Amino acid sequence: MTPTRLHRLLDPSSVVLFDGAMGTMLYSKGVFINQCYDELNLRAEDLVRHIHAAYRIAGAEALETNSFGANRLKLAAHGLESQVIEINRAAARLARDVAGDDLIVAGAVGPLGVRLEPFGPTARDEARAVFREQMQALKEGGADCFIVETISDLDEMAEAIAAARDVDPEMPVIAQMTIGVDGLTSFGATPDEIARRLEAAGADVIGLNCSVGPQTILEAIERMTAVTGRKLSAQPNAGMPRDVGGRTMYMASPEYMASYARHLVQAGARIVGGCCGTTPEHIKAMVEGIRPLVPRLGASAVGASSRRNPAATSIQVSPTPGADAVPIAERSGWGAKLAAGAFVTSVEIVPPRGVDATRMLADAAALKARGVDAVNVPDGPRAQSRMGAMMTSLLIEQRVGIETVCHYSCRDRNLLGMLSDLLGAAAMGLHNMLLVTGDPPKMGPYPDATAVFDIDSIGLTNLIAGLNRGLDPGGNAIGRPTSYVIGVGVNPAAIDPALEMRRFQYKMEAGAEFAITQPVFDVRQLEQFLERLPSSRVPIVAGIWPLISVRNAEFLANEVPGVVVPECVIDRMRRANERSKEHAVAEGIAIAREMLSAVRCTVQGAQVSAPFGKVELALDVF
């Protein structure tokens, strides 16, 4: 590295813009995920160079090598462990070919993909040796610095930093951890702890990347700035992933990323770039977004299937044997109101992270006192680890005496596990269920957790409809039928409306008896969706979300799958936010009340979310 590049990278006041996602771009070029992306450094050199060049043209000042998974342990899954040196040398050489003498080449080093002691079998010195092997090859190929990224274990990061010092004590190290939407690593480390630990470990630059979008990263950077004097880096995803026709899409626009790049710099980040979902278009917009703060920036630039998956919904309940289902009006108070055509109300309360349910039970009691019909209990929302929804629902019903609508996800359980859960919950007296497929684990703080998905929400609806008739999935009698009121989710603002409509019709055919929508911020969009439904549709319960800030509105619009917040709503929240936080909260509640009033005549209920666990805000909406 030339002295000028080295100075700018390490100078605490200099802002350096890194590039965006390599994997996203390779996928967009037709390289499917069952291939080893790191091996492309050897067999598709021009393709890798082309992507590096696109980021250079966009204005990036640093290029990360295509070597995120090029350590011995991860390459072994592809039978390529013997080519660690060649793959990493080539990765650095290809980036250097494009970077020339004026751009920084950062040797990208990702997690090992194994647990270190004491949570796994890999010894720390073994991990250090694996990192060292990869880093030595990246240096030999021409990397200027190391960027160790997407690490969730601080102990693993410490070994990576130590390995970098073994290779070259003078070579700069950028250490980037990954956090969940709760702002914590999967091991529970806070941004403050991350900053202190990485500084103590000797990283030259410390920061965050991947897993979450820019808003969560921004909030964490604001906390890290207060506890460290080290240079900070931030490389968020382009929002949270959404499933569109079987493909994972990142929906945050270049303009949104540009806005948050500016916020990140103002908050103290001095290295800014993008992770999953970001493209050269995002980086170009980010250059323009922060140019007013860094005038010289950019000077170095040169000129899935829409068909229903039968394998996922293969449970078909025999229509002939079995008992008659218990009438819905006799299954629960919730079911009785739905059957009578009455307007039902519920408030969503997220289960606690630990075993102390005191606050949650107090909140549920407040809802009961106000006459709310039920508590909505989500099941591991956004792939977070929390108290189980079924146990939480039973706890609320038994301790407080208010009914619950228990969300039940297919994501974490195989068919046998689901059948066992449902039979046990029925015996314990649980009745109201909302069936969801579940957010993918990579959305949460445990991205390596295995998603099961034996069946999806359509198949699960079939399964419970059979249990309600006294039949197991194989058509065998189970004795007395269960008496579940079966609910499903629906998204009136889906990116693919035709697919969403088909799936909803499949759910109704499978036995759904009510549906709860994603949060509604556009009444006309909901009305258009309802107009397309058959007259024999099941009761619809509208999701209502009281916004509390413009950040909250932007986060929902750009980083939460399935939620659409119109620009006019964001503008209202922005204007209120400019006055005060209190005005923003009041405006958010006013918008929620307007939504509830507007949809009351077209739906049969409202589920109001309690943002950040503030039940009093949800109650203010009714």
Helices and strands as residue ranges (DSSP letters): H 3-10, E 16-17, H 23-28, H 40-43, H 45-58, E 62-64, H 72-75, G 76-78, G 81-83, H 84-99, E 104-109, H 124-141, E 145-151, H 154-167, E 173-177, H 191-201, E 205-209, H 214-225, E 231-235, E 241-244, E 247-250, H 254-267, E 269-272, H 280-290, G 310-313, G 328-330, H 333-340, E 344-348, H 358-369, E 374-377, G 381-383, H 389-400, E 403-409, H 415-428, E 432-436, G 441-443, H 457-467, E 485-490, H 497-510, E 514-519, H 523-532, E 540-544, H 550-559, H 567-579, H 581-599, E 605-609, G 611-613, H 615-621
